[in-house]
């Protein structure tokens, strides 16, 4: 039996990255993946109002094909996306019920709290609203997903002890990453007695193809195991975890996860040491030593998203994935209301404030060249 009285195995099917062709979710492929998942004894499905087409796809692939008691379905409320009134925010719930056809949600989350997004849930009194929905039986368990600092997580949990669980970004690469602070967020949730659902265990697919030195460590230890399986198992090995979400987008990814997780009962001491060596190899890769203290941002006259720019550049250095790095730059900079690297006027105030003594102006030039400027056709 899992946490909160639900029988849940340690692998959850994340529905954010379903197989697509020409931008259309391939529901027949999703059906095959759903069948394999359930046949292996797994039951937790995670979607969101904000995942285009996902709720409709899971209705057709799961809800209309299996008895409701065979699975748990989670979805989320993103009050910060275009909502000006609480009625608009609450309407997302009705949309989700209609689109999934699920009748009720086993897990309902206030989506992506942190930074400038949290206040919407306060402004619309979403905390009381979800509790009322729970009383009606339309929600079984209420929690929230979170992307921010452990200090902000502490504030939210102090203010809302009624929340039953927290969904956090946790993976071995971000465990001690100062830009994410997975470990400290996890420890904060556990200190408050909250079970954790883990998202991004493979870091958006990046840990499926980690840097060569990291992959060599993992391959030497277990030649038959995929790099992605190491990432999933690291997350599943933590105490107090309800389930680990994997955003699977192919039958092959599903089969690999099921193979490694069907009988998973925890990592051995040797496997934990292997993952420690993998983290050590990651640390050897020369990165911009930004700790996201954001002292630079406080003095920048152009309000440039310096730490977000550097996080994106470090993604590029580590994983060589330009598209993902650009996505990170857009989200962490423009998505947080900051100016981009090309707004720099070379005043140098940022470097005077930086405790890490980073040559910020030079590094921003590298960001511009790698992530903002596109070669002429």
Protein Blocks (a to p, Z undefined) as FASTA:
>chain_A
ZZhhiacdfbdcdfklgcceehiacfklmmmmmmmmmmnopabdcddfklghklmmmmmm
mmmmccfklpccdddddfkgopabfklmmmmmmmmmmmnonopafbdcdehiahjllmmm
mmnommmmmmmmmmnopafbdcddddddfklmmmmmmmmmmbmbdcddddfklmmgmklo
mmmmmmmmmmnopacddehklgnolmmmgcfklmmmmmmmmmmbcfklmmmmmmmmpghi
abdcdddfbfklmmmmmmmmmmggbdcfklmmmmmmmmmmmmmpccdfbehlommmmmmm
nlpafklmmmmmmmmmmnopaklmmmmmmmmmmmnopacfklpgolommmmmmmnlpafk
lmmmmmmmmmmpccdZZ
